[in-house]
Structures are given as structure tokens and as C-alpha cells.
Amino acid sequence: MIYVYACIVVVVAGIILGLALGLADKYLKIEEDPRKDDITALLPGANCGACGYPGCSGLAEAMVEGKSTKASDCKVIKGDKQKALQDYLDNMKK
């Protein structure tokens, strides 16, 4: 009988914690700038750190904040992708 009570307690605790996590996710959500995702998609995804930032997402965040303004800051990106990124950055300023 003690095992039944233990199972009930665990199930009830799981339900309560699940509801609390669901509410926290809904009301404590932090919105990110969608431009960061756009820039990250344009970057090569090498996450090499050669630009001086911690991976491509770090460089994308710096570009959104205006700390980095040139596509050539990424040492890996070349050609058409570099031009597309620079065009995006130039249009983002407007």
C-alpha cells in the first residue's frame, strides 16, 4: 500500500511541476531579434571563432547590435554568400 501512495505523490508532483513549467514558458518567454536568425542563416555555420566572436551566432548578434558591420568580418564566408550577407547588412541599416 505504501508503494501506491508513493506513486500517487510522484504523479501529482509531476503534474504540478509540468503545469508550472508550462506557465513559466508562456509568461516568461524572451523574444529574440529575428534579424539574428536571418544573419545566422546567411553565415556558413563553421563556428570557427576566427572572427573573434564565439561562433556564428555570436557574430550574428554583434552584427545586429552594430558592433560588426562588414560581411568580411567572417573569415570563412566567400563569394555570393558574402555578397548576400553584406546586402542584408546594408539594408538592415536603412
Phi and psi restraints in degrees (value plus and minus 20) as a CYANA .aco file:
   2 ILE   PHI     -85.2   -45.2
   2 ILE   PSI     -50.4   -10.4
   3 TYR   PHI     -89.6   -49.6
   3 TYR   PSI     -53.1   -13.1
   4 VAL   PHI     -85.9   -45.9
   4 VAL   PSI     -65.0   -25.0
   5 TYR   PHI     -82.9   -42.9
   5 TYR   PSI     -60.8   -20.8
   6 ALA   PHI     -83.0   -43.0
   6 ALA   PSI     -62.5   -22.5
   7 CYS   PHI     -84.1   -44.1
   7 CYS   PSI     -61.4   -21.4
   8 ILE   PHI     -83.4   -43.4
   8 ILE   PSI     -63.0   -23.0
   9 VAL   PHI     -82.5   -42.5
   9 VAL   PSI     -63.3   -23.3
  10 VAL   PHI     -86.1   -46.1
  10 VAL   PSI     -62.1   -22.1
  11 VAL   PHI     -85.0   -45.0
  11 VAL   PSI     -65.3   -25.3
  12 VAL   PHI     -83.7   -43.7
  12 VAL   PSI     -63.1   -23.1
  13 ALA   PHI     -82.4   -42.4
  13 ALA   PSI     -59.7   -19.7
  14 GLY   PHI     -83.6   -43.6
  14 GLY   PSI     -61.1   -21.1
  15 ILE   PHI     -85.4   -45.4
  15 ILE   PSI     -65.3   -25.3
  16 ILE   PHI     -83.6   -43.6
  16 ILE   PSI     -65.8   -25.8
  17 LEU   PHI     -87.2   -47.2
  17 LEU   PSI     -56.6   -16.6
  18 GLY   PHI     -83.5   -43.5
  18 GLY   PSI     -63.5   -23.5
  19 LEU   PHI     -83.7   -43.7
  19 LEU   PSI     -61.0   -21.0
  20 ALA   PHI     -83.4   -43.4
  20 ALA   PSI     -62.2   -22.2
  21 LEU   PHI     -85.9   -45.9
  21 LEU   PSI     -59.4   -19.4
  22 GLY   PHI     -83.0   -43.0
  22 GLY   PSI     -63.1   -23.1
  23 LEU   PHI     -87.2   -47.2
  23 LEU   PSI     -60.4   -20.4
  24 ALA   PHI     -83.0   -43.0
  24 ALA   PSI     -59.9   -19.9
  25 ASP   PHI     -84.1   -44.1
  25 ASP   PSI     -58.3   -18.3
  26 LYS   PHI     -93.2   -53.2
  26 LYS   PSI     -63.0   -23.0
  27 TYR   PHI    -117.8   -77.8
  27 TYR   PSI     -36.8     3.2
  28 LEU   PHI    -130.3   -90.3
  28 LEU   PSI       1.2    41.2
  29 LYS   PHI     -90.3   -50.3
  29 LYS   PSI     118.0   158.0
  30 ILE   PHI    -126.3   -86.3
  30 ILE   PSI     102.9   142.9
  31 GLU   PHI    -103.3   -63.3
  31 GLU   PSI     112.1   152.1
  32 GLU   PHI    -119.8   -79.8
  32 GLU   PSI     135.1   175.1
  33 ASP   PHI     -87.5   -47.5
  33 ASP   PSI     102.8   142.8
  34 PRO   PHI     -85.3   -45.3
  34 PRO   PSI     -39.1     0.9
  35 ARG   PHI     -84.5   -44.5
  35 ARG   PSI     -50.5   -10.5
  36 LYS   PHI     -82.6   -42.6
  36 LYS   PSI     -62.5   -22.5
  37 ASP   PHI     -86.6   -46.6
  37 ASP   PSI     -58.0   -18.0
  38 ASP   PHI     -83.1   -43.1
  38 ASP   PSI     -65.3   -25.3
  39 ILE   PHI     -87.9   -47.9
  39 ILE   PSI     -60.9   -20.9
  40 THR   PHI     -79.9   -39.9
  40 THR   PSI     -56.8   -16.8
  41 ALA   PHI     -87.9   -47.9
  41 ALA   PSI     -50.6   -10.6
  42 LEU   PHI     -99.3   -59.3
  42 LEU   PSI     -44.2    -4.2
  43 LEU   PHI     -94.5   -54.5
  43 LEU   PSI     138.5   178.5
  44 PRO   PHI     -91.2   -51.2
  44 PRO   PSI     -39.7     0.3
  45 GLY   PHI      61.8   101.8
  45 GLY   PSI      -0.6    39.4
  46 ALA   PHI     -94.3   -54.3
  46 ALA   PSI     -45.7    -5.7
  47 ASN   PHI      30.3    70.3
  47 ASN   PSI      21.6    61.6
  48 CYS   PHI    -104.6   -64.6
  48 CYS   PSI     -46.8    -6.8
  49 GLY   PHI      60.9   100.9
  49 GLY   PSI     -13.6    26.4
  50 ALA   PHI     -84.7   -44.7
  50 ALA   PSI     -41.0    -1.0
  51 CYS   PHI     -98.2   -58.2
  51 CYS   PSI     -33.9     6.1
  52 GLY   PHI      78.8   118.8
  52 GLY   PSI     -20.1    19.9
  53 TYR   PHI    -132.4   -92.4
  53 TYR   PSI     138.2   178.2
  54 PRO   PHI     -96.8   -56.8
  54 PRO   PSI      57.4    97.4
  55 GLY   PHI      67.0   107.0
  55 GLY   PSI     158.3   198.3
  56 CYS   PHI     -85.9   -45.9
  56 CYS   PSI     -54.5   -14.5
  57 SER   PHI     -88.5   -48.5
  57 SER   PSI     -53.3   -13.3
  58 GLY   PHI     -86.4   -46.4
  58 GLY   PSI     -61.2   -21.2
  59 LEU   PHI     -86.2   -46.2
  59 LEU   PSI     -60.8   -20.8
  60 ALA   PHI     -81.7   -41.7
  60 ALA   PSI     -61.7   -21.7
  61 GLU   PHI     -84.4   -44.4
  61 GLU   PSI     -60.9   -20.9
  62 ALA   PHI     -84.2   -44.2
  62 ALA   PSI     -56.5   -16.5
  63 MET   PHI     -88.0   -48.0
  63 MET   PSI     -59.2   -19.2
  64 VAL   PHI     -85.8   -45.8
  64 VAL   PSI     -58.8   -18.8
  65 GLU   PHI     -98.6   -58.6
  65 GLU   PSI     -29.1    10.9
  66 GLY   PHI      68.6   108.6
  66 GLY   PSI     -14.5    25.5
  67 LYS   PHI     -94.6   -54.6
  67 LYS   PSI     -47.1    -7.1
  68 SER   PHI    -148.3  -108.3
  68 SER   PSI     105.5   145.5
  69 THR   PHI    -140.4  -100.4
  69 THR   PSI     -20.4    19.6
  70 LYS   PHI    -139.8   -99.8
  70 LYS   PSI     119.4   159.4
  71 ALA   PHI     -86.2   -46.2
  71 ALA   PSI     -44.7    -4.7
  72 SER   PHI     -91.3   -51.3
  72 SER   PSI     -26.9    13.1
  73 ASP   PHI     -84.0   -44.0
  73 ASP   PSI     -46.9    -6.9
  74 CYS   PHI    -101.8   -61.8
  74 CYS   PSI      99.1   139.1
  75 LYS   PHI     -99.7   -59.7
  75 LYS   PSI     -33.5     6.5
  76 VAL   PHI    -115.3   -75.3
  76 VAL   PSI     -53.7   -13.7
  77 ILE   PHI     -91.6   -51.6
  77 ILE   PSI     117.8   157.8
  78 LYS   PHI    -161.7  -121.7
  78 LYS   PSI     141.8   181.8
  79 GLY   PHI      45.2    85.2
  79 GLY   PSI    -154.6  -114.6
  80 ASP   PHI     -82.4   -42.4
  80 ASP   PSI     -56.3   -16.3
  81 LYS   PHI     -86.5   -46.5
  81 LYS   PSI     -57.0   -17.0
  82 GLN   PHI     -86.2   -46.2
  82 GLN   PSI     -61.1   -21.1
  83 LYS   PHI     -85.3   -45.3
  83 LYS   PSI     -62.4   -22.4
  84 ALA   PHI     -82.9   -42.9
  84 ALA   PSI     -60.6   -20.6
  85 LEU   PHI     -85.7   -45.7
  85 LEU   PSI     -63.9   -23.9
  86 GLN   PHI     -84.4   -44.4
  86 GLN   PSI     -59.1   -19.1
  87 ASP   PHI     -81.4   -41.4
  87 ASP   PSI     -62.9   -22.9
  88 TYR   PHI     -82.5   -42.5
  88 TYR   PSI     -64.5   -24.5
  89 LEU   PHI     -83.5   -43.5
  89 LEU   PSI     -60.2   -20.2
  90 ASP   PHI     -85.8   -45.8
  90 ASP   PSI     -60.7   -20.7
  91 ASN   PHI     -91.9   -51.9
  91 ASN   PSI     -46.8    -6.8
  92 MET   PHI     -87.6   -47.6
  92 MET   PSI     -50.5   -10.5
  93 LYS   PHI     -91.0   -51.0
  93 LYS   PSI     -45.6    -5.6
